[in-house]
Amino acid sequence: MLTRDDFKKAPSIPGIYFFLNKDGKILYVGKAINLKLRLLSYADPKMLGWDKKKMLQDAISVKWKELESEVEALIEEAIAIKEHRPKYNIVFRDDKQYFLVGFSKEKFPKIILTHQKKPGFDYIGPFTDGWALKSVLRNLQRPFPFCTCKEKHKRPCVRSEIGRCLGVCCIKPNPPAGGKEKFFPDFKEREIKYKKNIRAIQNILKGRKRDVIKSLEKEMNRFSKEQKFEEAKKVRDQLYALENVFRHAPIIKRELNPERAKALLLAKDLLALADIPRRIEGYDISNIQGTNAVGSMVVFENGEPKKSDYRMFKIRHTKTPDDYAMHQEVLMRRLKHDEWPLPDLFLIDGGLGQLNAAKKVLELYQLKIPIASLAKREEELWVSDKVKYPLKNLSPILLHLFQHIRNESHRFAINFHRNRRSKMLLTKS
């Protein structure tokens, strides 16, 4: 049986850790920005889900691998999970829970983040943390620009003007007179550079950062010997930017603050969840007699709003006002986005009717994600046809969290609805 003293031996640096059984087989792999603090969290059973508790019953030892940065921890975790396929890593129990980075098979490959493989892409993964992975890709775009434009342009895109895109990848085949060379005299060199950038990103995500660094250093030295000092400086800047990604990018989620941690633990117990709901999505509908109807999606991570993940939906349902159908439409459109991380809990605005309508959408997608609805008028939390909780009976800490999510989704929906109505009135005047 592992004890707190076993975990105290770990260093306070980034890395990955392994729980092993009596036969030396790896049961679970995890990552951490601080190995000691992360492992000590396993000494408190109140903060663990049933699967982690079961894993600790089977584990007799823990090992770790020290790394230089958070980014390396994210990448090395993915490599270890793919190699060892640990029993207790959720990524191999539910393929909707892990993330893959896809590279399209085209002249200028696009990069996507997804849960499921689609034809026409090469994939690297699995990764357990979509939020961190997005951050890494965003940071890698500085030293290794790649295309994120959804359509081609007649003129170079804005990203190319700030060095986040090479431009040649998203300009139309037949731009205005002068051709692509009019905008990019070094068109051919940019084409070659784009392919190099994609290879570099692939190698980094496969844990081959040192190979990328050696290649860049070799290229920089070659330019210096040829007295191409401007080109050598550009490669040097790439090296500095790559080092910055690994040294300074804060990409792994920090520990929860105590009050939010307690609220999420109470939510786990109340709703009988497998683990604490680190990501919660809240939904609301706003309309006046069905006109200009909109839907909102707000996201709370570790009990705090994550506004960068908020989304708005213009309702396409045009029949008589039907709150149930509107909720279903918003949820279906949200679930079409494989690149968005799935939540640990859906929180719907409304009562039992809205809850049952939303459950049908999850059944359609064959998702077993917990869902609850929060009724404003009755001030009740509905969990199922037979289970509901008066909000006044909830712990004040948990009540505050649920009300915060509900109020945010309502505020976001109302603001979006007002903007739509204002635009409609201006159009008619």
C-alpha positions in Angstrom: 0.0 0.0 0.0 1.4 3.4 -1.1 1.7 6.0 1.6 2.2 9.8 1.8 5.9 9.1 2.5 6.2 7.4 -0.9 4.9 10.5 -2.7 7.0 12.9 -0.7 10.1 11.5 -2.3 9.2 13.0 -5.7 10.9 16.2 -6.8 9.1 19.5 -7.1 9.6 19.8 -10.9 7.7 19.0 -14.1 7.5 15.4 -15.2 5.3 12.3 -15.7 4.6 9.6 -13.2 3.7 5.9 -13.3 1.7 3.7 -10.9 2.8 0.0 -11.1 1.3 -3.2 -9.9 3.1 -6.2 -8.2 4.2 -7.5 -11.6 5.8 -4.2 -12.5 3.1 -3.5 -15.1 2.1 0.2 -15.5 -1.4 0.8 -14.3 -1.6 4.6 -14.9 0.4 7.4 -16.4 -0.1 11.1 -15.5 1.7 14.4 -16.0 2.4 17.2 -13.6 4.0 20.6 -13.4 5.1 19.7 -9.9 5.5 16.0 -9.3 5.6 16.1 -5.5 2.4 18.2 -5.2 0.6 16.1 -7.8 1.5 12.8 -6.2 0.6 14.1 -2.7 -2.9 14.8 -4.0 -3.3 11.0 -4.3 -2.9 10.8 -0.5 -6.3 12.5 0.0 -9.0 9.9 -1.0 -11.7 12.6 -0.8 -10.3 14.2 -3.9 -10.2 11.0 -6.0 -12.7 9.3 -8.2 -13.7 5.7 -7.9 -11.3 4.6 -10.7 -8.3 6.3 -9.0 -9.2 4.7 -5.7 -9.3 1.3 -7.4 -6.0 2.0 -9.1 -4.4 2.8 -5.8 -5.6 -0.5 -4.4 -3.8 -2.3 -7.2 -0.7 -0.2 -7.2 2.3 -1.1 -5.0 4.9 1.3 -6.3 5.2 4.7 -8.1 7.9 5.9 -10.3 8.5 9.2 -12.2 10.4 10.7 -15.0 11.8 14.2 -14.4 11.5 16.6 -17.4 12.5 20.2 -18.1 9.1 21.7 -18.9 5.4 21.4 -18.8 5.2 21.0 -22.5 7.6 18.0 -22.4 5.4 16.5 -19.7 2.3 16.8 -22.0 4.1 15.2 -24.9 5.9 12.4 -22.9 2.6 11.5 -21.2 1.0 10.9 -24.7 4.0 8.8 -25.8 3.9 6.7 -22.6 0.1 6.1 -22.9 0.4 5.1 -26.5 3.3 2.7 -25.7 2.0 1.1 -22.5 -1.8 1.4 -22.8 -2.3 1.6 -19.1 -5.5 0.0 -17.7 -6.6 3.0 -15.7 -6.0 5.8 -18.2 -9.4 6.9 -19.3 -8.3 7.5 -22.8 -8.5 3.8 -23.6 -11.9 3.3 -21.9 -13.7 6.0 -23.8 -12.3 7.1 -27.1 -14.3 10.4 -26.8 -12.0 11.5 -23.9 -8.6 11.7 -25.6 -7.3 14.1 -28.2 -5.5 13.6 -31.5 -3.6 16.1 -33.6 -4.4 15.6 -37.2 -2.3 16.8 -40.2 -4.2 16.9 -43.5 -2.7 15.1 -46.5 -2.5 18.1 -48.9 0.1 20.3 -50.3 -0.1 22.7 -47.4 -1.3 20.5 -44.5 -3.8 21.9 -42.0 -3.6 21.0 -38.3 -6.7 20.0 -36.4 -7.5 18.9 -32.9 -10.0 16.1 -32.7 -11.4 13.2 -30.7 -11.9 10.7 -33.6 -9.9 9.8 -36.6 -11.2 11.0 -40.0 -10.0 10.0 -43.4 -7.4 12.3 -45.1 -5.3 13.0 -42.1 -2.2 11.6 -40.3 -2.5 11.6 -36.5 -0.3 12.0 -33.5 -1.5 11.2 -30.0 -3.4 10.4 -27.8 -3.2 13.5 -25.6 -5.2 13.7 -22.4 -5.4 17.5 -22.1 -7.1 19.3 -25.0 -6.7 22.8 -23.3 -2.9 22.3 -22.9 -2.6 20.9 -26.4 -4.3 24.0 -27.9 -1.9 26.2 -26.0 1.1 24.3 -27.3 0.0 24.5 -30.9 -0.8 28.2 -30.6 2.7 28.8 -29.2 4.4 26.6 -31.8 2.8 28.8 -34.5 5.2 31.6 -33.7 8.5 29.7 -34.5 6.8 27.5 -37.1 4.0 29.4 -38.9 1.2 27.2 -40.4 -2.1 27.9 -42.0 -5.3 28.3 -39.9 -7.4 30.1 -42.5 -10.7 28.5 -43.3 -10.8 29.7 -46.9 -8.4 31.1 -49.5 -7.9 34.8 -50.2 -7.2 37.0 -53.2 -4.7 38.9 -51.1 -2.3 37.7 -48.3 -4.1 37.0 -45.0 -3.7 39.2 -41.9 -1.8 36.3 -40.1 0.9 36.4 -42.8 1.5 40.1 -42.1 2.3 39.4 -38.5 4.4 36.3 -39.2 1.9 33.6 -38.1 1.3 32.3 -41.6 3.6 32.0 -44.6 0.8 33.4 -46.9 1.4 31.1 -49.9 -0.7 28.4 -48.2 -4.0 30.3 -48.3 -3.8 32.6 -51.3 -6.0 31.7 -54.2 -4.3 29.8 -57.2 -5.1 32.7 -59.5 -4.8 36.0 -57.5 -4.8 39.5 -59.2 -2.4 40.3 -62.0 1.2 39.4 -61.2 0.4 36.0 -59.7 1.5 34.8 -56.3 5.0 36.1 -57.0 3.5 39.6 -56.9 2.9 39.2 -53.2 5.7 36.7 -52.5 8.8 36.9 -54.7 10.2 34.1 -52.5 7.2 31.9 -53.3 9.1 28.7 -53.8 11.2 29.2 -50.7 8.0 29.7 -48.6 6.6 26.5 -50.0 9.6 24.5 -48.9 9.6 26.4 -45.5 6.0 25.4 -44.9 6.7 21.7 -45.3 9.7 22.0 -42.9 7.5 23.7 -40.3 5.0 21.0 -40.4 7.7 18.3 -40.1 9.2 20.2 -37.1 5.8 20.4 -35.3 5.2 16.7 -36.0 8.6 15.8 -34.6 8.1 18.0 -31.5 4.8 16.3 -30.7 6.4 13.0 -31.1 9.0 13.9 -28.5 11.9 14.6 -31.0 12.5 18.2 -29.9 16.3 17.6 -29.8 16.3 16.5 -33.5 14.5 19.7 -34.4 17.0 21.8 -32.5 20.0 20.0 -34.1 18.4 20.6 -37.6 17.9 24.3 -36.9 21.4 24.7 -35.5 22.9 23.0 -38.6 20.8 25.3 -40.9 21.9 28.4 -39.0 25.6 27.4 -39.2 25.3 26.8 -42.9 23.8 30.2 -43.5 26.6 31.8 -41.4 29.3 30.1 -43.4 27.6 31.3 -46.6 27.5 34.8 -45.1 23.7 34.8 -45.4 23.4 36.6 -42.1 19.8 37.7 -42.4 18.7 34.1 -43.0 20.9 32.9 -40.1 19.3 35.5 -37.8 15.8 34.2 -38.7 16.8 30.6 -37.8 18.3 31.8 -34.6 15.0 33.6 -33.7 13.2 30.3 -34.4 15.5 28.5 -31.9 14.9 31.2 -29.3 11.1 31.0 -29.9 11.1 27.2 -29.6 13.1 27.4 -26.4 10.5 29.9 -25.1 7.7 27.5 -25.8 9.3 24.8 -23.7 10.7 27.0 -20.9 8.0 29.5 -20.2 4.6 28.5 -21.7 2.2 27.8 -18.7 0.1 25.1 -20.3 -0.9 22.5 -17.7 -3.8 23.4 -15.5 -3.0 24.6 -12.0 -4.5 23.1 -8.9 -8.0 24.1 -7.9 -8.5 26.9 -5.3 -9.8 25.4 -2.0 -13.4 26.8 -2.2 -14.0 25.7 -5.8 -12.3 22.3 -5.1 -14.8 21.7 -2.4 -17.8 22.8 -4.6 -16.7 20.4 -7.3 -16.2 17.6 -4.8 -19.8 18.3 -3.5 -21.1 18.2 -7.1 -19.4 14.9 -7.7 -21.0 13.4 -4.6 -24.5 14.9 -5.2 -24.7 13.8 -8.8 -22.8 10.5 -8.3 -20.1 11.3 -10.8 -17.1 9.1 -11.4 -14.7 12.1 -10.8 -14.9 15.8 -10.0 -16.3 17.8 -12.9 -13.3 19.9 -13.9 -15.1 21.1 -17.1 -18.8 22.1 -16.9 -20.7 23.6 -19.8 -23.8 25.7 -19.1 -26.6 26.4 -21.7 -29.4 28.9 -22.0 -31.9 30.1 -24.6 -33.0 33.7 -25.1 -35.9 34.8 -27.3 -39.1 36.9 -27.4 -42.0 34.7 -28.6 -39.5 32.7 -30.7 -38.1 35.6 -32.6 -34.3 36.2 -33.0 -33.8 33.3 -30.7 -30.2 32.6 -29.6 -28.5 30.0 -27.5 -25.4 30.4 -25.3 -22.7 28.0 -24.1 -20.5 29.0 -21.3 -17.6 26.9 -19.9 -16.3 26.6 -16.4 -12.9 24.9 -15.9 -11.9 24.0 -12.3 -14.9 26.0 -11.1 -13.9 29.2 -12.9 -15.3 30.8 -16.1 -13.2 30.1 -19.2 -14.5 32.9 -21.4 -12.3 32.0 -24.4 -14.4 28.8 -24.8 -17.8 30.6 -24.6 -19.9 30.1 -27.8 -23.0 31.7 -29.2 -25.6 30.0 -31.6 -28.2 31.7 -33.8 -31.3 29.4 -33.5 -32.4 28.1 -36.9 -35.6 26.6 -35.6 -38.4 28.8 -37.1 -41.6 27.2 -36.0 -43.6 28.2 -33.0 -41.6 28.9 -29.8 -40.3 25.6 -28.6 -37.7 25.8 -25.8 -37.1 22.0 -25.9 -36.3 22.0 -29.7 -34.1 25.0 -29.3 -32.1 23.4 -26.6 -31.7 20.2 -28.7 -30.6 22.3 -31.7 -27.9 24.1 -29.7 -26.6 20.9 -28.1 -26.5 19.0 -31.5 -24.6 21.8 -33.1 -22.2 21.9 -30.2 -21.5 18.2 -30.4 -20.6 18.4 -34.1 -17.4 20.2 -33.0 -14.9 17.3 -32.3 -12.2 19.9 -31.7 -13.9 21.2 -28.6 -13.1 19.3 -25.4 -16.1 17.4 -24.0 -17.3 18.4 -20.5 -17.6 16.3 -17.4 -21.0 17.8 -16.8 -23.7 19.5 -18.9 -25.9 22.1 -17.0 -29.0 23.0 -18.9 -31.3 26.0 -18.0 -34.8 24.7 -17.4 -36.7 21.9 -15.8 -37.5 18.3 -16.4 -38.7 18.9 -20.0 -35.5 20.6 -21.0 -33.5 17.9 -19.3 -35.2 15.0 -21.1 -34.9 16.9 -24.4 -31.2 17.3 -24.0 -30.8 13.7 -22.9 -32.2 12.5 -26.2 -29.4 14.4 -28.0 -26.7 12.7 -25.9 -28.4 9.3 -26.5 -28.3 10.1 -30.3 -24.5 10.7 -30.0 -24.1 7.7 -27.7 -22.5 9.8 -25.0 -22.7 9.0 -21.3 -21.8 12.4 -20.1 -23.8 13.4 -16.9 -26.4 16.2 -17.4 -28.6 18.2 -15.1 -31.0 21.1 -15.4 -31.5 24.1 -13.2 -35.1 25.5 -13.1 -35.2 29.2 -12.3 -38.8 29.5 -11.3 -39.0 26.4 -9.1 -35.4 26.8 -7.9 -34.7 23.1 -8.4 -31.9 21.0 -9.7 -33.2 18.1 -11.9 -31.0 15.1 -12.3 -33.5 12.6 -13.7 -37.2 11.9 -13.9 -37.3 10.9 -10.3 -34.4 12.8 -8.8 -34.5 16.6 -8.0 -33.0 18.8 -5.3 -34.5 22.1 -4.0 -31.6 24.6 -4.4 -32.2 25.9 -0.8 -31.2 22.5 0.5 -27.8 22.5 -1.3 -24.6 23.5 0.3 -24.0 27.3 -0.1 -20.7 26.7 -1.8 -22.2 24.3 -4.3 -25.3 26.6 -4.8 -23.0 29.5 -5.5 -21.2 27.5 -8.2 -24.4 26.4 -10.0 -25.9 29.8 -9.8 -22.7 31.4 -11.2 -22.8 29.0 -14.2 -26.6 29.7 -14.7 -26.2 33.5 -14.4 -23.2 33.5 -16.8 -25.1 31.5 -19.5 -28.2 33.7 -19.0 -26.1 36.9 -19.3 -24.3 35.7 -22.3 -27.5 34.7 -24.1 -29.3 37.9 -23.2 -26.5 40.1 -24.5 -26.3 38.1 -27.8 -30.1 38.3 -28.2 -30.1 42.1 -27.6 -27.4 42.6 -30.2 -29.4 40.6 -32.8 -32.6 42.5 -32.1 -30.7 45.8 -32.4 -29.3 44.8 -35.8 -32.7 43.7 -37.0 -34.3 47.1 -35.9 -31.5 49.1 -37.6 -32.1 47.0 -40.8 -35.8 47.7 -40.8 -35.5 51.5 -40.0 
